[in-house]
């Protein structure tokens, strides 16, 4: 797993602002969205569009800067949309806009500074690579010249070292990155090159010392030394500086390799901004300012539990509720995202309920934006878990009508979440009976049973099982409930869906649930034992059963028919 986390993948970034052009980004799955955006900023900088502001979206979901690529299920060769942020100003009060946009402008200015700092760091890397190659070539030339010096045999290891250094020396350009066999993993080789250069520099100093001691006591006086010695001294003296230069360049380059794109930009994107300025922006007359504030609050809520508590303590819940009621879908989306993140903390849920937050979430269920609907359902699901009092409040706010609306008008992912909520509510003795009297609920129930989605079917059939097992008397007192259960075996579409699910899904849990429903239905309506289609359905369960309990229940039904 550690090895896989270092593997790089290619992502494709497309944007309506750059028609006909797709950006290709190399990254790791453990990189944050902020680091991915940093790579894009570098490309935009080369295009002269470094100030271009944008958000990233994948599968109709906006990506948070603090989250990782892996968390969104993004893998190699996936395409991510780059959505430009609006440049229009809706400000009505220039003085208020000047105050509320202060933090936003400061962040953008800091982002540009960090971008330039990263570009300068990469330019330094490129320059160091070139300078070090020049030094190594100079060293190679002097290594060849050393063959005619006093200690000619030292030329062998110097030339070998120069050749190895040229091989190890990274080839890098800021626009293309590393090429040939070079990459960021060569930092250990560069460090080894720096150490060897330093040792050879010391070796040359010792060579000069021995040359002075043995060949010429007055080496500073060239007239008292032979020409060979003077020539050797000059060559060795220059080589000392060349070795030192290679060592210095390699050391600086080794330190530079610690840097990677995003090291300076990422902290700016994920930093927690001053809550005071965010709240001021949230109350601005500018739609752009409010949208940016909602985005900042969503990022803050997703970053850590400490930030969640800080946001709530400062009164952020009421501000988020107000933002979630905005007409602008972007503002509402970010606000509901933030609320959903905050409600993962149990201590925050009661406070949210007390200030009327449930009504806001129920209203968001009818949004035309699927993302807002899904986030609202997630938030509601967190509220009702192990909290029957909250379930009663949701029902009291006519929340079931809104949930049924989602079932009838939304996509599969949202319906799966609603099915989970229905299952949670079915565990409540009071709500279970009340809800099954509502026609909208029964209609939504039937649609989910008939859906060609195993997850939805399993959840809703488990809820139906709770009704038939825990409230059998309701089947005789209220005929409409009997119709709900018998629709499973009478309605052609529902019957076909369940039969297909039992016969081909090979899911023991689903088969067992179906068998229990049919068994409880027969106990209350024995006339079904004479129905040919009903008996055929039970026989099919027994023939294809992969669960022992499902087989035993279907066998009991057939024995009741025989008796």
ABEGO torsion letter per residue (X at the ends): XAAAAABBBBBBBBBAABBGBBBBBBBBAABBAAAAAAAAAAAAAAAGAAABBBBBBBGGBBBBAABBAAAAGBBBGBBBBBBBBBABBABABAAAAAAAAAAAAAAAAAAAAAAAAAAAAAAAAAAAAAAAAAAAAAAAAAAAAAAABABAAAAAAAAAAAAAAAAABBBBBAAAEBBEABBAAAAAAAAAAAAAAAAAAAAAAAAAAAAAAAABABAABAAABBAAAAAAAAAAAAAAAAAAAAAAAAAAAAAAAABBBGAAAAAAAABBBBAAAAAAAAABABAAAAAAAAAAAAAAAAABAAAAAAAAAAGAAAAAAAAAABABAAAAAAAAAAAAAAAABAAAAAAAAAAGAAAAAAAAAABABAAAAAAAAAAAAAAABGBAAAAAAAAAAGAAAAAAAAAAABBAAAAAAAAAAAAAAAABAAAAAAAAABAAAAAAAAAAAABBBAAAAAAAAAAAAAAAAABAAAAAABAAAAAAAAAAAABAAAAAAAAAAAAAAGBAAAAAAAAAAAAAAAAABAAAAABAAAAAAAAAAAAABABAAAAAAAAAAAAAAAX
